[in-house]
C-alpha cells in the first residue's frame, strides 16, 4: 500500500555527488529527489533486477532516469521511507556497484 508522504533519506555520498554537479543539473536532480517524497514511482523510474542480491524483504530497489543521469534508491513501503543511495552518470555507469549499495540497506 502506497503512503501519502514518504520520509526521504539521502546517503552522504549521494548528497556530495549531487552537490558536485553543474548548477542546472544539480537543481534538476535535487527537485527530482525531493519529488520522490510524494511519488517514489515516477514514470521515469523502474524497478531494478536484484534477484542475485541480498535485498532486505521490505525494500524495493529502483532507479530514476534523468537523461544521462541515474539516481539509485530503495523504497520501504512498510516504514514509508525513500532511501537515495547513489547518483551516477551513464555512460559509463553500468550498475557495477549494486551489491555495495544493497549492503547499505542492512
N, C-alpha and C positions, 0 to 999 in steps of 0.2 A: 504494500500500500504506500503510495507516494505521500510524503509530508507536504504541509503547506509551505513551510520555510525550512531550510536546512542550515546547520551550522557549517561554517567554512573554516578549514584549516589549511594553510599553505606551508609546506615544508620550507625551512630556511634556505635550502639550496635552490628551490623553485623561485622563492622570493628574490634572491640575489640574481638569478638568471634573468628574471623579468626586469629588475632594476637596471641591468646592464644592456638592455635592448635599446635601439634607437627610439627617440621620443614618440613618434606617431605609432610605431608598432607596440611600444611599451604600454601606451594608453589603451590601445585596441585590445591587447591581451588582458590588461588589468580589468577592463569592463567585462570582457567575456568571462573571466574567472568570477568576478562579482555576481554576474548573472546566474552562475551555477547555484547560488544560494536559493534562487526562486525556481529554477528549472535545470536540474542536473542531467537532463536527457534532451539537449537541443538537437535539432535536425543535423547539425554539423558534427555530431558525436557518434561514436559507435562503440559497442562492447568489444573488448579485445579477447582473443583466444588465450586463455590461461590454463588450458587443460593439463599441461605438464608442470604447472607451477603450484606451489602450496599457498593458494589464496584462502584466507580465513572464510568460513562459510557465510558470514553475514556481509561480505564485501562483493561488489561488482566492479571490475577494473575496466575503465573506459579511456578513450582518447577523444579530445576535441580538436578538430582540424580547422585551422585558420590560415588559409593559403599554404605557405611553406612551413608553417609552424604547427607543432603538436603540443598540446597540454595533456599530460597523462595524470589521471586522477582516479580515485576509488570512491564509491558510494556505499554507505552503510545505512540502509533504509531503517533498520531497527533502532539505531541511535540518531537518525536524522542528520548524518554527517557527510559532508563532501570533503575529501582529503586530496589536495593538489600535491602531487609528488614530484613532477618534473615538467620543464619546458624545453623543447628541443626544436632545432631547425631540421627540416627534411627536404631534400637530401642534405647531408649524408646520413642522418639518423635512421637506424633500421631496427629499433626496439631491442637492441642487444643488452640493455640494462634492465629488462623486465624482471628477471629473478631478484636483482638487488632492490628494485623498487617494491616488489611484492613483500620482500622480507621486512620492510619498514612497517607493514600493517600488523605485524605480530607484536 
